[in-house]
Amino acid sequence: MKTLVVYYSYSGNTKYIAEQIAQCLNADIISLEPVIPYSSDYDTVVAQGQEEVGRNYMPELKPISLDIANYDRIIIGTPTWWYKMASPVLTFLSQNDFSNKNIALFMTNAGWPGTVIKDMKELCNNANIIGTKEFEVSSDISKITKDEIRAWTDSLKQ
Ligand SMILES: Cc1cc2nc3c(=O)[nH]c(=O)nc-3n(C[C@H](O)[C@H](O)[C@H](O)COP(=O)(O)O)c2cc1C
């Protein structure tokens, strides 16, 4: 089984977990990159993110360097932005067809997970959802242990 991990990460938390997942599953990994990069100023992005998710805005993404058709299992990760998935992940899920693929979804949040997983599932409606996971991240990402990540990836193997 060929596995791909796809994620977007603004400040690194989702990237950290995506990389651990890819290691556990011996998977390929790619990050989603908007054509117009977000500001490096966090507060600017917090405000912009609110505006974007409020109107379901889908920023254009840079082309990805591999063909998702070649993968039968895809793990997709997003940060939480104003109780929703981050805008670049909305673009990715809306523009690809995941019919008959095994899909696992994960997200990171700071304590207010909103409807991220439910919303992601709805955009993968013909997929076989093999697992979902909400990672609540404090200011210290290393509190998310490798064991916790591995427990989740192990559950995806059955
Ligand atoms: C635009 C924006 C909106 C956010 N909204 C939420 C939210 O609604 N709920 C929450 O728990 N955390 C929220 N956060 C915090 C992030 O979801 C959290 O820090 C996440 O782990 C960041 O992932 P990243 O480092 O991969 O970008 C928000 C952060 C940003 C930048």
The ligand as a Gaussian input file, in Angstrom:
#p B3LYP/6-31G(d) Opt

LIG

0 1
 C       -5.999000      32.120000      11.514000
 C       -5.940000      31.277000      12.736000
 C       -7.114000      30.902000      13.359000
 C       -7.102000      30.025000      14.456000
 N       -8.281000      29.585000      14.973000
 C       -8.271000      28.635000      15.937000
 C       -9.500000      28.060000      16.411000
 O      -10.598000      28.394000      15.957000
 N       -9.438000      27.100000      17.373000
 C       -8.239000      26.694000      17.912000
 O       -8.244000      25.826000      18.777000
 N       -7.069000      27.197000      17.462000
 C       -7.055000      28.156000      16.490000
 N       -5.858000      28.646000      16.015000
 C       -4.598000      28.047000      16.526000
 C       -4.086000      26.950000      15.584000
 O       -5.131000      26.108000      15.116000
 C       -3.090000      26.035000      16.266000
 O       -2.065000      26.795000      16.843000
 C       -2.505000      25.052000      15.255000
 O       -1.842000      23.996000      15.928000
 C       -1.548000      25.744000      14.313000
 O       -1.053000      24.837000      13.380000
 P        0.218000      25.177000      12.477000
 O        1.360000      25.499000      13.431000
 O        0.461000      23.928000      11.710000
 O       -0.125000      26.342000      11.615000
 C       -5.854000      29.555000      14.961000
 C       -4.669000      29.997000      14.365000
 C       -4.695000      30.848000      13.271000
 C       -3.404000      31.283000      12.607000

